[in-house]
């Protein structure tokens, strides 16, 4: 009995010791990360005050900038969740920055989605923040910069974030055909996909195959059947990358529909044509358990001509 008690004490001690070591390890990474990033934040504040070197570089690189207004500001811009650049921004050329230095966050440290860094303008003061995460431990870098003025008038205050890639914001370029976007969006501040950068992107079900018997013409997605044999069998296959199967529905184009819970299967339908020729359009749609539907495209529609 005593041996068993000692064993459990050892196990508990080992677990508590492991937790303590993990917390110390996490705090050590956090301290190092904060120190490194704060150094660069202090660096960009210094650069925006003593910016003559980069004003000259802007004048040399771009012909449409002039004099003291050639430099728009200095920024710390994330290009993904772990890498950021310190850059000088020339006036009217925020998408073509001058690289000063590039940094990578320490291992296990990542930027929290929703921000892209810090932009300090030569014309306005700044107040903003961004966060980093290390194993669930978050730290906020609150950045304030007051522009020096020679008059008693106050200067404008902004919290503008640098324009960068969608991944620099921690978001995803969401294809409207294969995905459903949701959550916040930086809009035009996302350089690579300004209209489709969102916090989340849920995958849609995909129609992998939609065919008929008798076979349809693949070039026109059209099948012609005689009046004497108006029965068409539709075969399909649905792909799901996320979510669970929901419902597959076919609209035969004559006011009738049919559903199935299978990801692969067939629908058989007999068309009625009162005239010498009738045209119907059959449309296939798949919905997963989240209620997200497959996109409608040329491959999900087949024209049926009865004549």
C-alpha positions in Angstrom: 0.0 0.0 0.0 2.8 2.4 0.9 4.5 1.6 -2.4 1.3 2.4 -4.3 1.0 5.8 -2.5 4.6 6.6 -3.3 4.1 5.7 -6.9 1.0 8.0 -7.2 3.0 10.8 -5.5 5.8 10.3 -8.0 3.3 10.5 -10.9 1.6 13.6 -9.6 5.0 15.2 -8.9 6.1 14.4 -12.5 2.9 15.8 -14.0 3.2 19.0 -11.9 6.8 19.3 -12.7 6.1 18.9 -16.5 3.4 21.6 -16.3 5.8 23.9 -14.5 8.5 23.3 -17.0 6.1 24.0 -19.9 4.9 27.2 -18.4 8.5 28.4 -17.8 9.4 27.4 -21.3 6.4 29.3 -22.7 7.3 32.4 -20.6 10.9 32.3 -21.8 9.8 32.3 -25.4 7.3 35.1 -24.7 10.0 37.3 -23.0 12.4 36.7 -25.9 9.7 37.4 -28.5 8.5 40.6 -26.8 12.1 41.9 -26.5 12.8 41.2 -30.2 9.6 42.8 -31.5 9.7 45.8 -29.2 13.2 46.5 -30.5 11.8 46.7 -34.0 8.9 48.8 -32.9 11.3 51.3 -31.3 13.4 51.1 -34.5 10.5 52.2 -36.7 9.6 55.0 -34.4 13.2 56.2 -34.6 13.3 55.9 -38.4 10.1 57.9 -39.0 11.6 60.8 -37.0 15.0 60.5 -38.7 13.9 59.6 -42.2 16.2 61.7 -44.5 17.9 58.6 -45.8 14.7 57.0 -47.0 13.3 60.3 -48.4 16.3 60.3 -50.6 15.8 56.7 -51.6 12.2 57.5 -52.5 13.3 60.4 -54.7 15.8 58.2 -56.5 13.4 55.3 -57.1 10.2 57.2 -58.0 9.9 60.2 -60.3 6.5 61.2 -59.2 7.4 62.0 -55.6 9.0 65.3 -54.6 10.9 67.0 -51.7 10.0 66.5 -48.1 6.7 64.7 -48.9 8.5 61.8 -50.7 8.3 59.5 -47.7 4.8 58.5 -46.5 5.9 56.5 -43.5 7.7 53.5 -41.9 5.9 50.2 -41.3 6.3 46.9 -39.6 4.3 44.6 -42.0 3.5 40.9 -41.5 3.7 38.9 -44.7 2.4 35.7 -42.9 1.7 34.6 -39.4 5.4 34.4 -38.4 7.4 36.7 -40.7 7.4 40.5 -40.8 9.3 43.2 -42.7 10.4 46.6 -41.6 9.8 48.9 -44.6 9.8 52.5 -45.8 6.8 53.6 -47.7 7.2 56.2 -50.4 4.3 58.5 -51.1 1.7 57.0 -53.6 3.6 53.7 -53.6 2.4 51.7 -50.6 2.4 48.5 -52.7 6.1 48.9 -53.5 7.9 49.4 -50.2 11.6 49.8 -49.6 12.7 46.8 -47.5 14.8 47.7 -44.5 15.0 44.4 -42.7 13.1 41.1 -42.5 12.4 39.2 -39.3 10.9 35.8 -38.3 9.2 35.4 -34.9 10.8 32.8 -32.5 9.6 29.3 -32.9 6.2 28.6 -31.5 5.2 32.3 -31.7 2.6 33.4 -34.2 0.7 36.6 -34.9 -3.0 36.5 -34.0 -5.2 37.0 -37.1 -7.0 40.3 -37.6 -4.1 42.7 -38.0 -1.2 43.2 -40.4 1.2 45.2 -38.2 1.9 48.9 -37.7 2.2 51.9 -40.1 3.7 55.1 -38.7 2.9 58.0 -41.0 5.1 61.1 -41.4 1.9 63.1 -41.4 -0.2 61.7 -38.5 0.1 60.2 -35.1 -0.7 56.6 -34.5 -2.4 54.4 -31.9 -3.0 50.7 -32.5 -2.1 47.2 -31.6 -1.5 43.6 -32.7 -1.2 40.4 -30.8 1.1 37.3 -30.8 0.2 33.9 -29.5 2.5 31.3 -27.9 0.7 28.0 -26.9 -2.4 30.0 -26.0 -0.6 32.7 -24.2 -1.3 36.0 -25.9 0.6 39.2 -25.7 -0.6 42.6 -27.0 1.8 45.0 -28.5 0.1 48.4 -27.9 1.9 51.0 -30.1 1.6 54.7 -29.8 3.4 57.3 -31.8 2.9 61.1 -31.6 4.0 63.0 -34.6 6.2 66.0 -33.8 4.7 69.3 -34.8 6.1 72.8 -34.9 2.7 74.5 -34.2 0.2 74.3 -31.4 -2.4 72.6 -33.6 -3.1 69.0 -32.9 -2.3 66.3 -35.4 -4.6 63.6 -36.7 -4.6 60.2 -35.0 -4.9 57.0 -37.1 -4.7 53.2 -36.5 -4.1 52.3 -40.1 -2.6 48.8 -40.7 -0.2 48.1 -43.6 -1.5 46.7 -46.9 -0.2 43.2 -47.1 -1.1 39.7 -48.4 -4.2 37.9 -47.1 -2.0 35.5 -45.1 -0.3 38.5 -43.6 -3.6 39.4 -42.0 -3.9 35.8 -40.8 -6.9 35.3 -43.2 -7.7 33.1 -46.2 -8.3 33.9 -49.9 -11.7 32.3 -50.3 -12.7 31.1 -53.8 -16.3 31.9 -54.1 -16.8 28.9 -56.4 -15.4 26.2 -54.0 -15.8 28.1 -50.7 -18.2 30.2 -48.6 -16.5 33.2 -46.9 -17.4 34.4 -43.5 -16.1 36.7 -40.7 -14.2 39.9 -41.0 -12.3 41.1 -44.1 -9.6 43.7 -44.6 -10.9 44.5 -48.1 -8.5 46.4 -50.3 -5.8 46.2 -47.6 -5.4 42.6 -48.7 -3.1 42.9 -51.8 -3.5 39.5 -53.3 -7.2 38.9 -53.0 -8.9 42.2 -52.0 -12.5 41.0 -52.7 -12.1 37.5 -51.2 -9.9 37.7 -48.1 -11.9 36.6 -45.1 -11.4 35.3 -41.6 -13.0 31.9 -42.5 -13.6 30.0 -45.6 -15.9 26.9 -45.5 -15.5 24.4 -48.3 -18.5 23.7 -50.4 -19.6 20.2 -51.5 -18.4 19.6 -55.1 -20.2 17.8 -57.9 -17.4 15.5 -59.2 -19.5 13.9 -61.9 -23.0 14.4 -63.5 -23.8 12.2 -66.5 -26.7 10.6 -68.3 -27.8 7.4 -69.9 -28.2 7.8 -72.8 -25.0 9.7 -72.9 -25.0 13.5 -73.2 -22.7 15.4 -75.5 -19.9 16.6 -73.2 -19.3 19.7 -75.4 -22.8 21.0 -75.0 -24.0 19.1 -71.9 -27.1 18.1 -74.0 -28.8 14.7 -74.4 -31.4 14.1 -77.1 -34.0 11.3 -76.5 -36.8 10.2 -78.8 -40.5 10.5 -78.0 -40.6 6.7 -77.9 -38.0 6.4 -75.1 -38.3 9.4 -72.8 -36.6 7.8 -69.8 -33.2 9.4 -68.8 -31.0 8.0 -66.0 -28.8 10.6 -64.3 -25.7 9.4 -62.4 -23.7 11.6 -60.0 -20.8 11.7 -57.6 -20.4 14.3 -54.8 -17.1 15.2 -53.1 -16.9 16.5 -49.5 -13.6 17.9 -48.1 -15.2 19.0 -44.8 -18.6 18.5 -43.3 -20.8 15.5 -43.5 -23.3 14.3 -46.1 -26.6 16.1 -46.2 -28.8 15.9 -49.2 -28.4 15.6 -53.0 -31.3 17.0 -55.0 -32.0 17.0 -58.7 -34.5 19.3 -60.4 -35.5 17.5 -63.6 -36.6 20.8 -65.2 -40.2 19.8 -65.7 -41.4 20.8 -62.2 -40.4 17.6 -60.5 -37.5 17.0 -58.1 -36.0 14.0 -56.3 -33.6 13.8 -53.4 -31.0 11.3 -52.1 -28.8 11.0 -49.0 -26.0 9.2 -50.9 -22.9 10.8 -52.2 -23.0 8.5 -55.2 -26.0 7.3 -57.0 -28.5 7.6 -59.8 -31.9 9.2 -60.5 -34.2 7.8 -63.2 -36.9 10.1 -64.7 -39.5 9.8 -67.5 -40.1 13.0 -69.3 -43.5 14.0 -70.9 -43.6 16.0 -74.1 -47.0 17.2 -75.5 -45.5 18.7 -78.7 -43.1 17.6 -81.4 -40.1 18.8 -79.3 -39.5 19.8 -75.7 -36.5 21.1 -73.9 -35.8 20.6 -70.2 -32.8 21.6 -68.0 -31.8 19.2 -65.2 -29.9 20.8 -62.4 -28.0 18.9 -59.6 -27.3 20.4 -56.2 -25.7 19.0 -53.1 -26.0 20.3 -49.5 -23.9 19.2 -46.6 -24.9 18.9 -42.9 -24.1 22.6 -42.3 -26.5 23.7 -45.0 -23.7 24.8 -47.4 -24.7 24.1 -51.1 -22.5 23.1 -54.0 -22.0 25.9 -56.6 -24.1 25.9 -59.8 -22.0 25.6 -62.9 -22.0 24.2 -66.4 -21.0 20.8 -65.0 -24.1 20.6 -62.7 -26.6 21.2 -65.5 -27.7 19.0 -68.4 -30.1 20.0 -71.1 -32.6 17.2 -72.1 -34.3 17.5 -75.5 -37.2 15.2 -76.2 -38.2 15.0 -79.9 
